[in-house]
Amino acid sequence: MNMTISAIGLPWYEASTFGQCMALMADRQRLFQSYETWLQAALITERNCKAEGKTVVRAIIEPEAFKAWCAHHRPGLDINAEARIQFASMVAKNHAVDH
C-alpha cells in the first residue's frame, strides 16, 4: 500500500512581531497591512487546505531568525514571497519527517 502524506507549510506570524516581520519583507507593499486582516485570511486558507485533506503546518516567522535563515539559504536574494514559501516548505518537510 502506497501512502502519500500531503503537508503544506503556511507562513505564520505572531501578533507581537507582525510589524517587524512586515518591515523585513521586500514585497511588503503587496502584503496585509494589519495583523487582524492577515489572520482572517490565513485562517481561511488553513481551513480550506484542511478541508482538502491536507496537513497544514504553521511555519512561524520570527523576524531575526527568518532574516538569518534567508541570509544562510538565500544569500544576496530579497526577503520576499519566494523566501516565505521556501521557509514554510522546509518547515512542513521537517514536520513530516518528524511525524
VOBA-1610 file (N, C-alpha, C; in pm, whole numbers, padded with zeros to 5 digits, always signed):
BEGIN
Met+00084-00119+00000Met+00000+00000+00000Met+00088+00124+00000Asn+00064+00214-00091Asn+00142+00336-00103Asn+00064+00452-00042Met+00120+00512+00064Met+00054+00625+00129Met+00132+00752+00099Thr+00060+00854+00059Thr+00121+00983+00036Thr+00069+01080+00140Ile+00160+01146+00207Ile+00121+01247+00304Ile+00142+01383+00240Ser+00036+01459+00236Ser+00044+01592+00176Ser+00045+01696+00287Ala+00161+01756+00308Ala+00172+01860+00411Ala+00205+01992+00344Ile+00140+02095+00390Ile+00162+02229+00337Ile+00214+02318+00449Gly+00322+02387+00419Gly+00373+02485+00514Gly+00307+02619+00487Leu+00253+02676+00590Leu+00183+02805+00578Leu+00260+02909+00659Pro+00318+03011+00592Pro+00387+03115+00668Pro+00293+03173+00774Trp+00343+03184+00896Trp+00258+03225+01008Trp+00328+03331+01090Tyr+00252+03430+01130Tyr+00306+03542+01207Tyr+00239+03548+01343Glu+00313+03597+01440Glu+00259+03622+01573Glu+00221+03770+01579Ala+00118+03802+01653Ala+00071+03942+01663Ala+00183+04034+01712Ser+00261+03986+01807Ser+00364+04070+01868Ser+00479+04106+01775Thr+00500+04028+01670Thr+00612+04055+01579Thr+00568+04082+01436Phe+00439+04095+01414Phe+00388+04115+01279Phe+00450+04237+01211Gly+00455+04350+01280Gly+00512+04472+01223Gly+00658+04456+01187Gln+00734+04390+01275Gln+00876+04365+01247Gln+00892+04275+01126Cys+00807+04175+01116Cys+00813+04083+01001Cys+00784+04159+00872Met+00681+04240+00873Met+00646+04314+00752Met+00758+04409+00711Ala+00825+04468+00808Ala+00934+04560+00779Ala+01050+04490+00707Leu+01067+04361+00730Leu+01174+04284+00664Leu+01145+04254+00518Met+01019+04249+00483Met+00978+04197+00353Met+00997+04298+00239Ala+01069+04256+00136Ala+01092+04341+00020Ala+00962+04370-00055Asp+00866+04278-00042Asp+00737+04293-00112Asp+00624+04335-00018Arg+00659+04406+00089Arg+00560+04442+00192Arg+00443+04523+00139Gln+00463+04597+00030Gln+00353+04676-00025Gln+00241+04587-00078Arg+00271+04460-00104Arg+00171+04366-00154Arg+00108+04283-00043Leu+00153+04303+00080Leu+00108+04220+00192Leu-00001+04290+00272Phe-00057+04215+00365Phe-00162+04270+00452Phe-00104+04379+00540Gln-00181+04482+00561Gln-00136+04597+00638Gln-00161+04583+00788Ser-00244+04486+00826Ser-00269+04466+00969Ser-00268+04317+01002Tyr-00232+04289+01125Tyr-00229+04151+01172Tyr-00368+04089+01164Glu-00469+04164+01202Glu-00605+04113+01206Glu-00653+04071+01066Thr-00624+04152+00966Thr-00664+04120+00829Thr-00588+03998+00779Trp-00458+03994+00808Trp-00378+03878+00768Trp-00431+03752+00835Leu-00458+03759+00966Leu-00503+03642+01041Leu-00634+03586+00984Gln-00729+03673+00951Gln-00855+03627+00893Gln-00829+03548+00765Ala-00746+03601+00677Ala-00715+03534+00550Ala-00639+03404+00573Ala-00545+03405+00666Ala-00465+03286+00694Ala-00551+03173+00750Leu-00644+03207+00838Leu-00732+03105+00895Leu-00822+03043+00788Ile-00867+03124+00694Ile-00948+03073+00583Ile-00865+02978+00497Thr-00742+03019+00465Thr-00653+02933+00386Thr-00627+02802+00459Glu-00598+02811+00586Glu-00572+02691+00666Glu-00693+02597+00667Arg-00810+02653+00687Arg-00933+02574+00690Arg-00960+02507+00556Asn-00940+02581+00445Asn-00962+02525+00312Asn-00866+02411+00282Cys-00741+02428+00319Cys-00641+02322+00297Cys-00676+02197+00377Lys-00716+02217+00502Lys-00755+02103+00585Lys-00879+02034+00528Ala-00972+02111+00474Ala-01093+02054+00413Ala-01059+01968+00292Glu-00945+01999+00227Glu-00898+01919+00113Glu-00818+01797+00159Gly-00809+01778+00291Gly-00739+01662+00344Gly-00590+01680+00361Lys-00543+01803+00351Lys-00400+01829+00364Lys-00364+01859+00509Thr-00244+01822+00544Thr-00190+01857+00674Thr-00130+01996+00662Val-00168+02085+00750Val-00117+02221+00747Val-00021+02240+00863Val+00097+02289+00830Val+00198+02316+00931Val+00220+02466+00934Arg+00198+02526+01048Arg+00220+02670+01063Arg+00370+02695+01076Ala+00426+02762+00979Ala+00569+02795+00978Ala+00584+02934+01037Ile+00606+02939+01167Ile+00611+03068+01236Ile+00737+03144+01196Ile+00714+03266+01151Ile+00823+03352+01108Ile+00856+03448+01222Glu+00972+03424+01282Glu+01027+03514+01384Glu+01124+03606+01311Pro+01112+03737+01327Pro+01189+03830+01244Pro+01339+03802+01234Glu+01409+03795+01344Glu+01554+03778+01340Glu+01594+03639+01291Ala+01522+03538+01335Ala+01553+03401+01292Ala+01528+03385+01142Phe+01420+03445+01093Phe+01389+03435+00950Phe+01492+03512+00867Lys+01532+03627+00917Lys+01635+03705+00848Lys+01765+03624+00839Ala+01801+03558+00947Ala+01922+03474+00948Ala+01906+03355+00855Trp+01787+03294+00854Trp+01762+03180+00765Trp+01777+03223+00620Cys+01722+03338+00587Cys+01733+03389+00449Cys+01879+03416+00413Ala+01955+03474+00506Ala+02096+03504+00478Ala+02173+03375+00451His+02137+03269+00520His+02207+03141+00503His+02161+03066+00378His+02030+03061+00355His+01973+02980+00247His+01953+03056+00116Arg+01949+03189+00124Arg+01923+03271+00006Arg+02015+03393+00002Pro+02144+03373+00018Pro+02234+03489+00026Pro+02222+03579-00097Gly+02209+03708-00070Gly+02202+03806-00178Gly+02065+03822-00241Leu+01969+03739-00201Leu+01835+03747-00259Leu+01740+03822-00165Asp+01634+03877-00222Asp+01535+03950-00143Asp+01464+03860-00044Ile+01421+03921+00065Ile+01332+03854+00159Ile+01191+03887+00110Asn+01128+03787+00045Asn+01001+03812-00024Asn+00915+03686-00022Ala+00814+03683-00106Ala+00721+03570-00112Ala+00794+03439-00138Glu+00890+03441-00228Glu+00965+03319-00258Glu+01037+03268-00133Ala+01096+03358-00056Ala+01164+03320+00068Ala+01065+03262+00168Arg+00949+03325+00181Arg+00849+03275+00275Arg+00802+03136+00236Ile+00781+03114+00107Ile+00736+02983+00059Ile+00843+02877+00082Gln+00968+02911+00052Gln+01077+02815+00074Gln+01089+02779+00222Phe+01080+02880+00308Phe+01089+02856+00451Phe+00974+02768+00500Ala+00853+02803+00459Ala+00735+02726+00502Ala+00742+02583+00450Ser+00791+02563+00329Ser+00804+02429+00273Ser+00905+02347+00352Met+01017+02410+00392Met+01117+02341+00472Met+01059+02300+00607Val+00984+02390+00670Val+00922+02358+00799Val+00825+02241+00784Ala+00745+02242+00678Ala+00649+02133+00654Ala+00722+02001+00629Lys+00828+02006+00551Lys+00907+01886+00523Lys+00967+01829+00652Asn+01025+01916+00734Asn+01082+01873+00861Asn+00975+01815+00954His+00858+01874+00950His+00746+01825+01033His+00706+01685+00986Ala+00700+01662+00855Ala+00661+01532+00801Ala+00764+01426+00838Val+00891+01461+00837Val+00997+01366+00872Val+00989+01329+01018Asp+00955+01428+01102Asp+00947+01405+01247Asp+00824+01326+01289His+00723+01319+01200His+00598+01252+01238His+00574+01128+01159
//
